């Protein structure tokens, strides 16, 4: 036996001894009980009706099968952008208390003086991976992290035993290349150390390959196999920009979107109604950021339709690779003991300009080596996005999108499925929130929540609710009519209570006015009830202010805007300020134009 093998067997023996001495907390599960595996799959910037079980035309057979065998949540909400959502999903703690009230790229210096405004996961929160590892689970992660890149913030230090992590807000899906000038490089880390991607890289395939490799590493070696369950966290890069997909998936959607975004928004609404995802005859608004399809030239229509075809192809490619993971689990005898959770970090990302080929707009991606040619769109070397117009179809029949507090930015699909859980209903309209995922996983695995102290240090309490009673049919709701859930992002504000939602959206797309909606009957947020239900409106405003105090919300400074702060932070960070100034200015041009257009429409 080699020295390496001896060391490996010794370490395994020590680890087994530690487990035997320290796993008494699992006694509640029973000596003969088999703890389930958990596969937590997170899409990036996926809209509410972007997958077939929620009304999409996109072919997603794997997710459709999970939905048929599991429970679809139609009233699940998360943060309006990525890092705060990921913090809440993984800890069960409000994003402000978890240290991630916004992505770090958009935090104002005046906010950064506060300990909970660093944009990285705080040391006083415990991830669900840590809790599961401490009760004997193998814990794996492959995908986007975006919760801190310092050595003590990496996923390898936050409960994940094996990791393949993309650390930034996004990156190229075909090669190791940054997608915006705010990054000097695409930062990939394997088990806490910098990693160089292989030449045949495509993100969705690569990440599933890695998760399979991690899971199989403890199944293949008979000497080390310990029959311990696993927690696999699979946060895809799909469908975050740059939107890219293999050609065979793009081809399937060529011609599908030739009727434009308004037609698609209506079609998806009708399918969602037929599926019971939203009520019959749900009203919806036409968003002011949606352009006039009929006013486009034939060439522009052709180009825009292909942008959406690439987007759809990226979704189907993700679904295909999720299917590969499921087939692997079946082949290895793990499928029947696995619970699957699928959702998105936020709503659709309207990250692209209306016309990306305009001269000043295309200079930024071209400076990073990308092209925007029609024939190459979605393939290696290309830069593609979806515009606010097609984003309105992606979230149909909801309003707004990523970075805004409208339902389109916050309401996303959630599917929970698996043979280890008793399922009594295929669909639930009960309100659910991002912080509910971690306590649900803990409940499904028989794992205790942390108390006021964990591992010798004070920690924030989990505030989310266990959703498992909704799965079994033991309850119709886990939040009562008086329970309140608040949320804030750069002065966009929300308070959920019962069937109602108090909301304010700031400019440039919003108008800075508070409104009240019944989001069960009116998920499209079309009927403002602030006058007809004035008492409820005033009480919820008071509750929202209490939420701000309890969760240490810091207001943005005067004149703040997300894009302006991104621009400013980029200049401060960059070693070549003038170059980044020019590139970022060009990046912001289309958004400024869109803002001016919306102002003109309001006049």
Helices and strands as residue ranges (DSSP letters): H 3-22, G 24-29, E 37-43, G 52-54, H 61-69, E 70-73, E 76-77, H 82-91, G 104-106, H 109-112, H 128-133, E 138-144, G 151-153, G 155-157, E 162-166, E 188-190, E 193-194, H 203-217, E 230-235, H 247-251, H 261-275, G 293-295, H 298-331, G 335-337, E 338-344, H 359-367, H 388-394, H 407-410, E 414-417, E 427-428, E 432-433, H 436-444, E 453-454, E 457-458, H 468-472, E 484-489, E 492-497, E 500-504, E 514-518, H 534-550, H 562-573, H 577-602
